[in-house]
Amino acid sequence: MRQRVRPIAVGVVAVAAIGAAAAVGVMNGNREPESKGTPASLRLLTEQQYLNTVMYVFGPNVKPTANFAAVPRIDGLLNSGTAVAGITDTQLEIYQKTAGKVAAEIVREESRGYLVPCSPAATNAADPECARTFLSQVGPLLYRRPVPPERLDALIDEANEAAASLKDFYQGLSVAIEGLLLSPSVLLVAEHSEPDPERPGEQRLDAYSLATRLSLFLWNAAPDAQLLKAAESGELHTRRGLERQVDRMLASPRLETGLRALFDDMFAFEQFATLAKDNLIYPIFSGETAVDAREQTLRTVVDHLVTRRKDYRDLFTTRQTFMSPSLAPIYQVPAPGPGWEPFEFPADSPRAGLLTQVSFLALHSHPGRSSATMRGKALREVFLCQDVPKPPPNVDFSAIQNPDPNIKTARERVNFHLQDPGCAGCHRITDPMGLTMEAFDGSGGFRQTENDAPIDTSGNLDGVEFTDAAGLGEALRDNPQLPWCMVRRAFAYGTGTPSAENDRRVLEYLSERFEADGYVLPDLLREIALSRAFSKVYTRRERVIHPLPDLKSAQRPSQLTVATEPASTAPQTLTSR
Amino acid sequence: MKAKKLSRRRMLRGMLGGTAVAVGLPLLDCFLNDNATALADGRPMPVRFGTWFWGLGATNGIFVPQKTGTSYDIPEQLAPVARVREHVNLITNLTAFRDGEPNLCHYSGWVIGRTGAAPKSGGQRPGETIDITIANQIGRTTRFRTLTAAATGDFRNTVSYETPNAPNPPEISPMDFYARLFGADFQDPNSPEFKPNPRLMARRSVLSGVMGEIKSLEKSVSASDRERLDQYFSGLRHLEHQFDQQLTRPEPIAACRAPPKLSSDLPMGGEADMVKVRHRMMTELMVMAVACDQTRVFNMSYSNAQANTTRAGFDKPHHTTTHEEPIDGTLGYQPHCAWFAHRAIEEWAYFVEAFTKIREGDGTLLDNVLIYANTDHGDARIHSLDKMVAFTAGRGGGRVKTGLHVDAEATGVSRVGYTMLRTMGVEVPTWGSKSNMTSSPLSEILV
């Protein structure tokens, strides 16, 4: 069992929640600062959340191919993009097709026996009772709250009518399932707020919205029946009840799924969907390599953070990982297998930590060669939450001398940028650590030379110098921005809001807690889930902008463009043109 | 409610009473009127609009002809276009005006070309793009209001936006594109049998309940979220429309022949030979989707802005090459870059040619289509927004002249877009904002 050392002040918070109202507003270093909370948002359920949910509700055989549309990445997370992403006709077609596949799988002759909890009186006619039994059981699990009675009745009617006209109970039921799965209550996560009875004038998420926020955060799926029950009974709005549920969720095997989703998003692993390497230059790197590279990192992360409950920062120095037959040739190690096996790089290996895994190295490279700049930029943006400016827009590339064809290494190549003051500013941010990773080619393979010239892997990160990639991993591990960034991302991910909108004092408090807990990630997730800022909400102020005279289709419902405030912090929100 | 008019479709429906009856219908030009300029029921042939996109422009030194007008010369990189020159117009020397906004590399240029306005930042997504403006005018009767495909294999590469937050996701897999167009839900307009699927009727009936749910949700959300709910609602209407179409016997269309089923897909990646194959497969599907009147507005991208197309065995993708390849002293340009640009122009010619291979009326499908092709930069090496090039293809139902090279004399690229809008019947006095605002179409190409 895990040991947890908690300062006494946390106990005080619990007492305060029970009724010692005098403690409210008292600030000290160990208490969560007052904040306005986070905005209640309207998000699109992601494809993975949808798939996980239907799998948990209907069983592992229900796994349709979906292909939901891409959402914008905001402030480092796709999850934050779901709060602004629009919905196109094409997306509705995809929702409809996916719903059709799920419904067909449920009523298939082979699966209906165990997925539908009752048998109709006759299979060629409507059976309102059986339809009700089924729909009232799955409805709340998909809606993530009780289905309004009139809506449930309407769905049952639809099932009955369709069963009667098609002369098939199960076909009728599948039509109602499609209707259920097309519901905005399923596909959108609309957070509802209510007045907080313990804090007059403040708003909190209603219990079902809180349950959904928690389960999407920790499980990347809709709440299970037990969590919904805790919402219904009011348990979730008590400190003790919330703790009970959060601890139960953290102990569940579903946590692994949730954690994988968090890191898949934070590490921008959706890019694996389009990753391909030039197969003349990197003949070993196949489609399977890409799939396994992603899996290797996620396995490493889950094993390190959940199974072993180790320090988050050590992910960047650990030599422990997992190996698969298709990765072994790139790592130049004996193939394990078949399948995955735990693996530890020897102490003299150039591989240590996530930066030296194929996933990072290959993802942030060109198809036919490595890129010091892309890797340096990704290191800063993904792990340190820093923004590397784009190349200056008005740069005059003709000012850079015509490239010299005799150049051999990346260090010489990017050296051009450092001669031009317009380029040097940003390239100094990315290149000194990016060049260290030049020890690995564009597919992630280790090398000592490039075009027969030896590679100089010395570099520095924010003033810390090193001579190789293992040294870079150490420097990153000890960089104070590293755990701070993890806190920022985890909080933004959990609340579905860009971190630029989040209260810095709350993030600082959570960072202190993270440090005190020894950088154990599940403990950080617990702190976030239990924080007041997680469940306290406010309504975003909206300002109406009158756009410049501009061509708009006549069918556009409104001539006003609405922007959320502050628009500047969320680059993807609507702004007037 | 819909106006009830006595069309051929209604006649056939009435006669057959919606049951499955095999009727030997001749499928050829007897469905056209005597001089083959209109459908048999008197409606004119629909005029369709499309766009084509490629990144990083052309190698102007070996691309821009010396002469303008009809008898222009064909420099080396323009060579593929010679095959289709009577069907296209080449417009050179166009400018995208920044109006004091930054030159957002690989972004400002194409956004201005498709919206008429310069974006302020890379985070500011385009508003409604030109294809959507036109689709909202002419695309509401077909199964798809618009179709968007990309040969890049990347689901994020789109040049079509409904609103800044609602990009139209592109089709990237020929197999999925086939399934969407010609899979189980496709109604062959020339099929002698028509049997509406009773399950569709039931499916359609659940949509109104879902719409009711949106209405009740709208009361509790903010104004910007209400706009997204409106999009959801229109999406449901779109599904309803699609079901209605499937429940209605389609008019025969002589040119429509569903292509053979695609059952395997291409590997990932942006390698030029692969992109070419993917582009051609997608093109065949798109052309037939237009011929079968599944959509009247379409977008195809050969490469993305800042093209990351690669050449097998060559370490630099197209974009990287533009910045790192030395200019060849003898040739006067970057040879690898020119190789990539040449491949793009070759595919443009292929795209245009594909529309000429379908007979429609007394001409080809292309005669009733208008296509606008644009790019992101004039000279990609220096990210220039002047000396940009664009193409149009097709006669737009006789409204556009073709076979011309027009020197735009450094005027705005938005003039091409404005010309497209006017030709497609979007009656606006001006298009674009600030310096990109124009009321001056390319009169050279207008009939």
Interface residues (C-beta under 8 A of the other chain):
Chain A: L42 N67 A69 A70 P72 V84 A85 G86 I87 T88 D89 T90 Q91 L92 E93 Y95 Q96 G100 R151 A154 L155 E158 E161 A162 S165 L166 Q171 G172 V175 A176 E178 G179 L182 S183 P184 S185 L188 A190 H192 A273 T274 L275 A276 K277 D278 N279 L280 I281 G287 H366 P367 G368 R369 K390 P391 P393 N394 V395 D396 F397 S398 I400 N402 P403 D404 P405 R413 G442 T539 R540 E542 V544 L548 P549 D550 L551 K552 S553 A554 Q555 R556 P557 S558 V562 A563 T564 P571 Q572 T573 L574 T575 R577
Chain B: P102 N103 L104 C105 S108 T115 G116 A117 S121 G122 G123 Q124 R125 G127 E128 I132 T133 N136 Q137 F144 R145 T148 G153 D154 F155 R156 E162 T163 P164 N165 A166 P167 N168 P169 D176 R180 P198 R199 M201 A202 R203 S205 V206 L207 G209 V210 E213 I214 L217 S220 V221 S222 A223 S224 D225 E227 R228 L229 D230 Q231 Y232 S234 G235 L236 H238 L239 Q242 P267 M268 G269 G270 E271 N308 T310 A312 G313 F314 D315 K316 P317 T320 H323 E324 E325 P326 I327 R381 I382 H383 L421 V426 V428 W431 S433
